[in-house]
Amino acid sequence: MLIGTVLAVGVWIGDAEGGRVLLAAPLMLVTPHFLTALQVGNFQSTAVCLSLLALILATGRRPGSAGALLGFAVVSKIFPGALVVHLAAGRRWRAVAWCAAFAILFPLAALAIYGWRPYSDFLHQELGRIASGAAFPQTERPSIIPLNLGIYGAAVKLRVLGASWLTPPRGRAIASVYGFLILVLAAWTGWRTRLDAAPPADRTGLAQLWLALLALASFRSPFVGSGYGLLATVWLVTLLAAEATRPAALLFWIAVLAAAAVQFWTGPSPAAGVPPRWALWSALLAQSGALAINGWVVTGALARTRARVARVEIAAAA
């Protein structure tokens, strides 16, 4: 599905821009993040694909199909909900309504098949463990700390490196505030951005924006494994490389992909025991870079929107 969605995004963009996206796709396909996502099979990569396909269908005036895909992604992985907020702020009410309907229908279907017991166990046992952080004990294991690319994971790394004030409750509070800010950002970009079947050049920007929002939202999770956590960001960098018009810019994004691959392969194994300090700093650098790239793409999308509005106003005044 991952390869199919990569190809589908290029075809949807179309024209010369879509061709460049398809030509740049091998840059992503050879990264260790992509290969590990295929090997491990974590559902996060599927959720990213379903969410991208859903928004492509929503811009193509197919709200029912979009709602089915996005609804399934949301009930399976919470972070695609940021795109629901994005669609709602963009006044895509039919797609949002279909998404809500399927988000109710899928759990009801599971209830009919598996009965009430899984829901009872989740409500009475697992929900409290999720709220307290006990459902993710691996976040505090020394050998796993460098592999957690979430915001909470960054707080744990800094605590190990000496920031003792970043206690688990404070780390969870920081992650919650971060998650709220991402929802605000998703709403703001949905309100200000044209969510329609735009020209190919604008479609590239939309695909980049959606990937950036998905990546930023996924970092809210208490645990984001390095094997799949940067997949959306790597995909985004590939689109940025495809969009590059200057050799220097293309080489820069290729260098970013190479640096991400080196950081991935040089990271400590989960069986290595207590990680060295350099491994913690390396993981923090990768996290900071991912946040910076995704944030830059989102702010760039808003800047392009302001520029387009200004051009329309100037043309109307003339």
N, C-alpha and C positions, 0 to 999 in steps of 0.2 A: 504493500500500500504506500509505503514511503516513497519508493521510486516512482510509482504512478502519480502521486501528488506533485512531486517535483516536476514531472513532465506536464501535468495538467496546468500548473501555475504558468509555465512558459507558454503553453498553447493559449491560455486565457489572455495573457498579456498581448500576444500577437505581434505582428509586424516585425520590424527590425529589432525592437526592444525585446520581444519574446524570443527571437532567434538568439540574441546574445545571452539571454538567461539560460536557454538550453545548452549553448556552447560552454557556459561557465559551470553547468551542473556537475561535471566530473570533478571540479575542485572540491565540491562538498562530498561527493561519493567516495573519495579516497581518504577522507579524514577519519581518524580513529573514533571520533564521536559518532559518526554515521555508521561505521562498521560495528561498533559496540552496541549501538541501539538495535541494529539488525540481529546481532547475536544474542543479546540479553533478552530482547523482546519486551522491554518495559512499555506499559500502555501509554506513557506520556508522549512518545513519538506518534502513536496512533491518534491521541487526542489533539495534537498539533495539526495533524493532517486533516482530521475531521473538521476542525474549526476553520481551517483555511478554505476547504471545499465548501463549507457552509456559507462563508461570507462571499465567496465567488458566486454561489447560487443566489444569495440574497441580492447582490448587485444585478444579477441577470433576471430579476423579477420571478424567481421561483421560491417563494417564501416557505411553502410546505416542505419541500426537500431540504431547504436550508435549516428549518426548524427541527426536522428529524435528526439531522447530523449533529447540529449544535446541542440539541437537547440531550442526545446520548452522550456527547463529550462532557457536558456539564454534570450529569448525574454520575459519571464514571470518574472524572477528575474535576475538582472544583474550579481550578484556575481558568478554564475557558469561559467561566461566567463573566470575566472582564469584557469579553466580546459581546455578551448579551447587553451589558450596560452600554457598550459602544454603539450597538445597533439601536437601542432604545433612545439614546441621545441623538442619534442620526435620524430619528422619526421613521424607522423601519418597523412600524407597529405590527404588520402582518407577520413578518418573520419572527418578531419577539413573541407574538401570541402563539404561533405554531411551536416555537421552542418551549414555551411554558406548558403547552398541551402535551408535548412528547415527554417533557421532563416529569410529568405526572403519570403519563401512560406507561412508560418503561418500568418505573417502580411497581405500579399496579400489576403489570404483567409478571414481574418477578414474584410479587406476593402471591399471585394465583398459582404459580408453578412451584415455589419453594415454601410457601406458608409464612406464618407470622414470626416464627422463631428467629430467623436472622435479623429481623427488624427489632425484635424485643432485646436480643443480645446487644445490638448496636446502641439502642437508646439507653439501656440500663447499665451497660458495662463499658462499651468502647467509647461512647461520646464523652464521658467524664475523663477517660484516660487521654483522649485527644486534647481536651481542654487543659489538662494539667501537664501535658507533655510526656506522660508515662507510656503512651502508645508508640513513642519513638525513642526507645532506650539507646539505639545506636548513635544518636546525636551526641552522646556524652562519652562514648567509647574512644579512648585515645587513638587507636588505629584507624578509626572511621572519620575522625574530625576533619582531616584534610580533604576528604572526599565529599563533604557536604557543602554544596554551593548555594544553599539558601541563605536568606538574611539572618536567620537564627544561627546557621552554621558559621557565618562571619563573626557573630557575637561570641560564640564559643571559642573560635580561634583566637580572638583578641583577648579573651579571658585567660586562655592558656599562656598567651604571650605576655601577660602581666596586668591586663585591665581587670583587676579583681572585682571592680564594682559592677561588671556586666554579669550579674547573677542570672540563673535560668529565668526567674520571673521577669526581670528587666529585659532579657533577650527576647522573650515571648512578647512583651509589650512593644518593643521596638518593631518586631516583625508585624504586629497587628497594626501599628500606625503606618508602617510602610504599605501594607495591603490596602488600607483605606485610601492612601494617597494615590495608589495605582488605579483604584476604582474612579477616583476623581479625574485622573488623567485620561482614563478610557472614556469617561463621559464627555470631557472637554474636547477630545479629538473627534468623537462622534458628532458632537454639536457643530464643530467648525469645519469638518471635512466633508466633501461631496462623496457620499457612498452610492455611487451609481456606476454604470458601465462606461467609465470615462475612456478617453483616448489611451492608446498603449503606454505612452510616457507616464500618464497619471496612474495607470494600473500598476506599473512597477512600484510607484510610491505607495499605493494602497497595500500591496503585498508586503512591502517592507514595514509599513506601519503596523499591520496585523501581526506579523512575526515579532516585532518589537514588543507590542502589548502582551502577547502570549508569553514571551520570555520573561518580561518583567513580572507578570502575574504569577508565573510558576515559581519565582524565587521567594514567594511568600510562604511556601510550604515549609514545615519544620525540617524536612529532610529532602534535599535535591541531590541525587547521586551524580557524581561527575561523569558516569558512563552515558548519561542521557541528558543531564541538566543543561548543557550548552548546545544541544542540537539545534534549537530554534535560532540561537545566536549565530552559530556556524552557517546555517541556511541564510540568515539575513546578510552575513558578510559576503556570501556568494552572490546574492542579488546586488549588493553594493559594488562588487567587483565587475559584475556584468554591466552595470550602469556607468562605470568609469569611462570617461572620454579621453583622459590623458594617461600616457604610459606610467607616469609617476604614481597616479592614484591607483591604477591597477596593481602595480608592484606593491604598494602599501597594503592593500587588502589581501593579497596573496601572502605577504609577510605576516599579517595578523593570523591567517589560517595556519601558517607554518608554526608560529609561536604557540598557538593553542594546541597544536598537535604535540609539540615538544613538551609543553607543560603537562599534557595528558600522559605521555609515555614515561616521563621522568618522575611522576608522582609515586609515593610509596604504596606498597601493596597493603590491603586490609590485614594481611597476616604478618605484617612487619613489626607489630608492637607499637611502642610509643614513637610517634613521628619526630624527625628532627625539626628544628625551628625553621630551617630554610624551606621545608615542605609546607609549613603553615603560611609563611610569607608568599610563597609561590602561588598557593591556592587563593590567598587574599588578592594577589595581583590579578589573577584570572577572573575572580569575581568582580573586582573593581572595573576591569576592562570591559567585561560583559555589560555591566550596568551603564558604563559610560557610552558604549556604542549604541545600546538600545535606547537610552535616554536621548542621545544626539539625534537618532532617527525620528523619534517622536517629536522633538522640538523642531526638527527640520520640516516635518510634515505640516506643523502649525504655521511655520514661517512661509512655506509655499502657498498655504491657503490664504494668508494675509496678502501675499503678493498678488495672487489671482484676483482677490476681491478688489484690491487697489486698481488693477488694470481694468476691471469691469467698470469701476466707478469713473475712472478717467475717460474711458470710451463713452460712457453714458453722458458725461459732462460735455464732451466734444460734440 
